[in-house]
Amino acid sequence: MEDEDEEINPFKSLLTDEDDTPITFKTVQDDSPRQESLQKHFLRSVQSTVTIRQLPSYGISFQLWPTATTLVSLLDNHRINPTNSPLSTVFAIGAQLRILELGSGTGIVGIVAAATLGSDVTLTDLPHVVPNLKFNAEANAAVVGSSGGTVTSAPLRWGHAADVEMIGREFDVIVASDVVYHDHLYEPLIETLRLLLIGKKIVFLMAHTKRWKKESVFFNKARKHFLIDVLHVDAPCNGSRVGVVVYRFVGKS
């Protein structure tokens, strides 16, 4: 619990070595911070390319976070081979699932979920992020539509019950990536998950990269309300000691 807070750079995974020296490594391209960046992601399962607009100068919500790419790869591979997929207990191919993404950022995970699963996906983030979510959803409407999926966007502030009521609670799966970072957001995130999961048969799928020891506080608090297990672990790369972990949360009855 003695880690010092640092500015989180979404282009780097911040870990500490045995002597608490930060280890950093680049995970995505480093574009000019004042220009928009278009990232293209080819999905083998649907033989189509998803294009995502980043706006680095607008802040971290407008940039691609590395952990999201793990869910993108898992979703793509799940459609190709669902039998051997770690997501097989969460997503059923052919089912018209209703998926909610929390803290969508650029929206890549939700858009890929709609394209690979043919699902109806709602992207959510803070109100000022929603216009870029809508831009990316519209830019990929043809890819998503060819699989029978849909993508919509809505504002959702964690910890605000009124926002949850506005988007509704009729979802089958909730997804998120890299949402456990600032400790002042732990309680609001857990409260939103409680509003959405408790008393319902809804699964929360979360991809996470450990950065700080204090993140254990989030998981300790969350386990009071949810059963949590691990579905997938990426092998560490680029000198890090840990890889991306994909967790499954279900509400305790």
N, C-alpha and C positions, 0 to 999 in steps of 0.2 A: 504494500500500500504506500510505498514511499516514492513511487514514480513521479517525476515532475511532468506536468502537462507541457506539450509542445504543439505547435500548429500542425495539423494533420494535412499532409500532402497526398491527394488521391492518386498521384502517379507513383508513389513509393510506399512500400510496406515498411513500417518502422518497428524494428525489433531491437532487443539489446543483447549484446554478447555477455559472456560470463563476467566481464568487468564493467557491465552497464554502458559500454560504448555502443551508440546506435549503429545498427547495420542498415544501410539503405540500398535499394536496387530499383532500377527503372523497370516498369512493367508495361507501359504503353508509350506511344510516341509523344514527344514533348514538342507541342506546337507553340507558335507565338501566342503569348497570353492575351493579345488584343485582337486576335482574329478568330473567326469561327472555324471549327475543325469538323470535317465530315469523315466519320469512321465507317468503313464498309466491312461487314461480317458475312462471309459466305456460309450458308447452312446446307450441309450435305444432304440432310434428310428431306429437304423440300427443293433442293437444287435452285435456291434463290438467294439473293443478297439483301441483307438488311442494312440500311444506311441511317446512321445516327449523327445528329448535329450536336456538337459540344460548343459551349461558349465560355472558354476558360476565364475570361476577364470578369464574368458575372459571379463567380464563386464556385465552391466545391459541389454544389447541387447541379451544376451544369457541365460536369466532367465525368468521364467514365472511371468508375472505381474498379480496381483490379479484381476484387472478389466476384463482381458481377459476371466476369468471363467464365468462372467456374460453373455457375448455373446455366449460362448460355451453352456451354459444351455439354453439360449433363442433359439438358433438354433436347439438344440436337441428337445426341447419341441415344436418348430414350426412345425417340421416334424410330430410329434405325433398328434398335434391338431392345425392345421393352422388357423382354424376359430376363435379360442380364443387367438391367438398369437398377441402380440404387434408388431411383425414383418410382419404381414399380408399385410400391405400397401407397404412393400418394396420388399418382396420375394414372388414369386408365385411358389408353388410346381408344379413340372413337366416342368417348363420353363428352357431351357438351358441358364441360366444367365451367363454373363461374369463379374466376380468379381475381383476387384483390392484391395489388402490389403496394407495399408501404415504402415510403421514402424512395420513390422511383428514380429520382435524379434525372437521367437522360431517358429513362423508360426502356432501356434495352432488354432487360430481363422479361418484363411483361409483354413487350412486343414479340420477342422470340417465343414466349410461351403460347401466345395467340397463334403464331405462325406454325409452330411445330405440333401443337396439341389441338388446333382448331377450336380454341376456347374463347369464351367471352371474358375479356380482361379489363379491369378498371385500374388505371394508373393513378397514384395519388402522391402528393407532396405538398409543400407549403404553397400558398396562393401565388406567389411571384414566380414559382417554378412551372406552374401549369401551362402557360403559353408555349414553352419549349416542348413540353410533353405532347401537347396537341400537334405541334409542328412535326415531331418525329412520328407520331401515330399516323398522321395524314401522309407523310412521306413514304410510309411502308404499308399503306392501305391495300395496295394490290397484292403484295406478298401475303399479308394476313388473310385477305379475303379469299385467295385461291385455296386456302386450307379450310375455309368455312369459319374462321375466327373473326372476332371484332375487338376493337380497342377503343375505350373511352377514357377521359381524364377528369379528375375532380380534385379540389383542394381537401386536404385532411391534415389538421394539426394534431399531433399526438397529445393525448390527455384531454381532448375536448369532446365531450359526449355528444354535443350538438352536431359536430362534423361527422361523427359516426352515424348518427341518425339520418343525416342528409344523404349519405351514400348507401345506407341500408346495411343489413347484416346477412343478406341471403347469398352467401358465398360458400363454395366448397373447399377452397384452398386459399391461403394467404401466403405470399412470398415476399422476401426481402433479402437484400445483400448489403453488408457493411453498414448496418444501422446502429451497431453498438460501438460508439466512439466517444461522444461527450457525456460525462457522467451525469450532468444535469438533465439529460434526456432519458435516463434509465427509467425513472418513475413514470413519466408521461407515456413512454413506449409500452411499458408493462400495463398501464391503465387502459390504453387503447386495445391491447391484446386481450385483456380481461373482458372488455366490452364486446369484443368480436367472437371470442372463443368459448368463454365459460357458458356451460349449459347447451352447447351445440357440438355437433360432430364435424368440426372444422379443423383442418391441419394447418399449422404455421410452419413453413419451410424457410429456414434462415441460413444463408451462407455467411461465414464470419472468419476473419483473420485476426488472431490474437495480437494485440500490440502492447497492452499494459496489464500488469498484474491486477490492477483495480477493476478490470472487467469482470473478475470473479464475483464482484458485488452484484452486478446485473443478473448473473446466472443464479446466485444464491437467492435473490429476491424472486426471480421468475419461478424457481422450483417450488415456491410456496403455493403457486397457483396452477402450474402446468407440469405435466410429465414430459421430460426432455430426453431424447436419445439421439445418437449420432447415426446418420445414414451414409455419410461419405467423408473421406479425408483425402485431400490431395497430398502427394508427396512434396516435401519441402524442396524449394529450388532457389537458385541464385544465392546460396550461402546462408539462407534462413534456417532456423531450427524447427519451424512449424509450417504446415501448409494450411490451405483453406479447409475449414470444417463445415459440413452441411448438417444442420440440426433439424429435428422434427419436434415440434411442440404440440401437445394436445391438452385441452383444459381438463383439470381434475373435476370429477363429478361431485 
